[in-house]
Amino acid sequence: MNIEPTVSRDIVMRLKRARGQLDGVINMIDEERSCSDVVTQLAAVSKALDRAGFKIVASGLQQCWEHGEDAPMTREELEKLFLSLA
């Protein structure tokens, strides 16, 4: 699947942000921060990863829409990817 460069940069940026947030969660656990703080930060990591995944699936949907029968993925494959994020 080819992802447009602007979309790809956005996805990579989201993933890097999630990586930084995850490092923050690990540090918070090491520092014995409150459960509430850790879970709040962990939820932010999860949301960032979900958004990156949805961007990838949306890009695949767009390609299928534009290329019709020559699309890189079938409807079923895209549906499976989408559901794996749900």
C-alpha positions as CSV (number, residue, x, y, z in Angstrom):
1,M,0.0,0.0,0.0
2,N,1.4,3.4,-1.0
3,I,0.6,6.2,1.4
4,E,0.8,9.8,0.2
5,P,3.9,11.5,1.5
6,T,1.9,14.1,3.5
7,V,-0.2,11.4,5.1
8,S,2.8,9.3,5.7
9,R,4.6,12.2,7.5
10,D,1.5,12.7,9.7
11,I,1.4,9.0,10.6
12,V,5.1,8.9,11.5
13,M,4.7,12.1,13.6
14,R,1.7,10.6,15.5
15,L,3.7,7.4,16.1
16,K,6.7,9.3,17.3
17,R,4.5,11.3,19.7
18,A,3.0,8.0,20.9
19,R,6.5,6.7,21.5
20,G,7.4,9.7,23.6
21,Q,4.2,9.4,25.5
22,L,4.9,5.7,26.1
23,D,8.4,6.6,27.4
24,G,6.6,9.0,29.7
25,V,4.4,6.2,31.0
26,I,7.4,4.0,31.7
27,N,9.1,6.9,33.6
28,M,5.9,7.5,35.6
29,I,5.8,3.9,36.7
30,D,9.5,4.0,37.6
31,E,8.8,7.1,39.6
32,E,5.8,5.5,41.3
33,R,3.4,8.1,40.1
34,S,-0.3,7.8,40.9
35,C,-2.4,5.2,39.1
36,S,-4.6,7.9,37.8
37,D,-1.8,9.8,36.2
38,V,-0.3,6.6,34.6
39,V,-3.7,5.5,33.2
40,T,-4.4,9.0,31.9
41,Q,-1.1,9.0,30.0
42,L,-1.5,5.5,28.9
43,A,-4.9,6.4,27.4
44,A,-3.2,9.2,25.5
45,V,-0.8,6.7,24.0
46,S,-3.6,4.4,23.0
47,K,-5.5,7.2,21.3
48,A,-2.4,8.3,19.4
49,L,-1.8,4.8,18.1
50,D,-5.5,4.4,17.2
51,R,-5.4,7.6,15.2
52,A,-2.3,6.5,13.3
53,G,-3.9,3.2,12.5
54,F,-7.1,4.9,11.4
55,K,-5.1,7.2,9.1
56,I,-3.5,4.1,7.5
57,V,-6.8,2.4,7.0
58,A,-8.4,5.6,5.6
59,S,-5.5,5.8,3.1
60,G,-6.2,2.2,2.0
61,L,-9.9,3.0,1.6
62,Q,-9.0,6.1,-0.5
63,Q,-6.8,4.0,-2.7
64,C,-9.5,1.3,-3.2
65,W,-12.0,4.1,-4.0
66,E,-9.7,5.6,-6.6
67,H,-8.4,2.4,-8.2
68,G,-11.6,0.3,-8.2
69,E,-10.9,-3.3,-9.1
70,D,-7.1,-2.6,-9.3
71,A,-7.1,-1.6,-5.7
72,P,-4.2,-2.9,-3.6
73,M,-6.5,-4.4,-1.0
74,T,-9.9,-6.1,-1.0
75,R,-12.9,-4.7,0.9
76,E,-12.6,-7.7,3.2
77,E,-9.0,-7.0,3.9
78,L,-9.7,-3.4,4.7
79,E,-12.6,-4.4,6.9
80,K,-10.4,-6.8,8.8
81,L,-7.8,-4.1,9.3
82,F,-10.4,-1.6,10.5
83,L,-11.9,-4.1,13.0
84,S,-8.5,-4.9,14.4
85,L,-8.3,-1.3,15.6
86,A,-11.8,-1.4,17.2
